[in-house]
């Protein structure tokens, strides 16, 4: 994560994503989380430093709390940047607040000279369980008719990789390869947690993790996610495997401190273990149930996206849209259309154009903006067309609905027009 934050900074994304836009899309209930002007750089600095300190295990508990707060604040500043693996980092760092991750092989341990060897098994198992949820739920989500029966959206994405050396104009253009990738991706996500847990298949499963994530890193621009999952998967190996690796490292760089830590046999004294176990249990129950909240909404999930985020539905949809907003003066009935690039960056406009919760928030912003400009009793309508996984464009939003009268929230958005097609699956 230290590398990730530095990479983010160097690419200039802090400025282009958080400082340049005049308007930021917010998560419902977190509208108060906004970029802080030039002080936004300070948040990223705190995040990078705290990530590094967590990595070496110095002032661990303070560092992990600072990392969780700073990283989560960054992710909440603009919904446009949401990615599944950013959410994963936030919840994993929250979990780590309640785990003694500095009990061994940390600067804290060397300073305190406690040299613990054993910690409660549930500490490690809770991280394994969270990783298993991510993989298994991603696999469940792939059991749908678009992914398995139509190879969508992989068929769209893979054919666009024609510039890849050797395979770009061959494999990437073959329909059988699209289906093979779809089905193998589903089986991989469903099975890999169990293959990593089972000792006899663990090494083969880890090699599969390496291949799968490095291959997807070549095919798709998904940033640090493949490398995060590769490193995280090491947690499934037994303590003896880690000890062997550390012994070899200690021989190479002659770290006597590491050697002594390996040979010590001391149990970690856990303060407030029952409280920590209670919080972690509640946290994991939430992670098990929260992804299924979409069952409380009617209609097609991939279309209306009500309950889509935070559910490990990774790379399942390819949507593009066009949303044209009309402002109406409620008194004079005069109207005009909005140029979206006056208020949004290209990236924001692209994300807004096909996501209903973005559209309603932007409509309210436009309504408030033009109210301040003197337009009386503002009404906001949108003409919105969206294509989903290669389908023909269809209207997404009821064009006769005044969006200023509609509220943001968790209630069903009745102003979203139905897809009138069932995508079968989870």
Residue, then its C-alpha position, 0 to 999 in steps of 0.5 A: x500500500x505504501x507503493x500504491x499511494x506513492x504510485x497514485x501520487x506520482x501519476x498526478x491522480x490526487x490533483x486530477x481526481x480530487x482537486x480539479x473537479x468542482x463537484x464530487x460524488x459522495x456515498x450516501x451518509x458520507x456527504x461530509x467527506x470531501x477533499x481538503x484542497x491542498x491539505x488533501x496531499x497531507x491525507x495521502x502523506x499520512x496514509x503512505x507513512x502509516x502504511x509503511x509503519x504497519x509494514x515494519x510493525x512500528x507503533x503498530x496500533x497507532x499506525x493501523x488506525x491512522x492507515x484505516x482512517x486516512x485510506x478510508x477517508x480517501x476512498x469516501x472523498x469521491x465515489x467515482x474512484x470506487x473499486x472492489x480492491x480499495x474496499x477490500x483494503x479498507x475492511x482488511x485494515x479495520x480487521x487488523x486493528x483488532x489483531x496483534x500483527x506486531x506480535x512477531x517479526x516487527x520493530x515493536x517486538x524487537x524494541x520490547x524484546x518480548x519475542x512471542x511465538x504463538x498467537x491465537x489461531x483465530x487471528x490468522x483464520x479471520x484474515x483467511x476467512x475474509x480472503x475466502x469471502x472475497x474469492x468465493x463471492x466473486x465466483x458466485x457472482x459469475x454464475x449468471x447467464x451473461x458471464x457463462x452463456x454469453x461470455x459477457x463482458x469478457x467477449x468485449x474486453x478480450x477482443x479489444x486487446x488486439x495489440x497484445x504481442x502474439x496472442x492479441x490477434x489470435x487467442x483474444x479474437x477467438x470465441x472459444x477462448x472467451x468462453x474458456x476464460x469466463x468458465x475458468x474464472x468462475x471455477x477459479x474464484x469458487x475453488x481457490x479458497x478451498x485449494x489454499x486451505x487444503x495442505x496437499x493442494x496449497x502449493x499448486x493453488x498458490x502457483x495458480x494464484x500467481x498465474x491467474x493474477x499476473x495474467x489478468x494484470x496483463x489483460x486488464x488495467x486494474x492497478x495493484x489488485x493482482x499484486x495485493x491478492x498474490x501477497x495476501x494469499x501467503x497467509x494460507x501457508x502454515x507457520x513452519x513455511x514462514x519460519x523456513x523463509x525467515x531463516x533463509x532471509x536471516x542467513x542471507x542478511x545475518x540478522x541475529x534478531x530474526x534468528x532468536x525470534x524463530x527459536x523462542x517459544x512464548x505465548x502472546x498475552x492478549x489484552x481484551x481478547x474476548x472483546x476483540x473476538x466479539x468485534x471480529x465475529x460481528x464484522x465477519x457476519x456483516x461481511x457474509x450477509x451485506x453482499x446479498x442486500x440486493x435481494x430486497x430490490x426488484x429488477x435486474x441488479x446489473x441494470x439498476x445497480x441497487x446493492x451492487x457495490x461492496x458485494x464482490x461482483x468483480x468485472x461483471x458488467x460493461x456499461x456505457x451511457x449518455x445522460x442529457x439533463x434538462x433544467x426547467x423553470x417551474x414558473x415560466x416553463x422555460x427550459x435549457x440543456x446542461x453541458x455536463x463538461x461544465x461541471x464534471x471531468x471526463x472521468x466523472x461524466x463517464x461514470x455518471x452516465x450509466x449509474x442511477x445513484x450518480x445521476x440523482x446526486x448530480x441532478x440535485x447538484x444541478x437543481x441547487x446550482x441553478x436555484x442559486x442562479x435565479x431559476x425559480x422552482x427548478x425541475x430537473x429531467x434527464x434523457x438517459x440511454x445505457x448499453x449493458x454487456x453489448x445490448x442495444x441502448x435502452x432508456x435507464x431513467x424515466x424522462x418524465x420524472x422530476x429528479x428534484x422531487x426524488x430523494x437519495x437513499x436506500x429505498x427502491x428507485x422507482x424512477x429507474x426504468x426496467x431492463x425487461x430482461x432477466x439475467x439469470x444467476x446469483 
